[in-house]
């Protein structure tokens, strides 16, 4: 019985599980933030290329085929 109580106290005092949960939450937050940043940068770059293509189409010597990718 004494051994069981000792094991129960050790399990109660062990903080490794709590730290692992905290690190998992932190990694999740970093992953979500990274994904959102990549999406935002992609939208910004896409907008810049659209503006460039529009500008080239408006110029007499420039052409831009957005559908063709060139």
Number of C-alpha atoms within 10 A of each C-alpha: 6 7 8 9 10 11 12 12 11 11 12 9 9 11 10 10 10 10 11 11 11 12 12 12 12 11 12 12 12 12 12 10 12 12 12 12 12 11 12 12 12 12 12 12 12 12 12 12 13 14 12 13 17 16 13 15 14 12 9 7 7 11 14 16 11 11 6 6 6 8
